[in-house]
Amino acid sequence: AQYEKNEEPADPDTPEAPTVKVTGIKVINLPSKTQYSYKDKNLDLSGIAVKVMYSDGKSEIITDTEQIGAYGFNANSVGTKNITVSYGGYTDEFEITVSYTWWQMIIRILLLGFLWY
């Protein structure tokens, strides 16, 4: 005799749990540090607050920098830079400024524009 396993029928009384998804993010509080020196190595996100909006109409504020992705940091040239933050597949941007410190400016002047750093 051969037997076949019958599939368990789905319980029609058990509705599927709704899936709440991220629908957007917005940087609502800039990080404490937005001014960087030329050749700084690390972006400091401490103090940032990101509002996360969900498909069920609710929102929450994320301040844990471990949960927030960030890219675009480059202090190898001076000027205004856009930093992109991400959460749940969505992104937003904020600006930082990279400038020379006083001693970097003096070195640049003393070396008359030669590559120095």
Order of alpha helices (4+ residues) and beta strands (2+ residues): beta-beta-beta-beta-beta-beta-beta-alpha
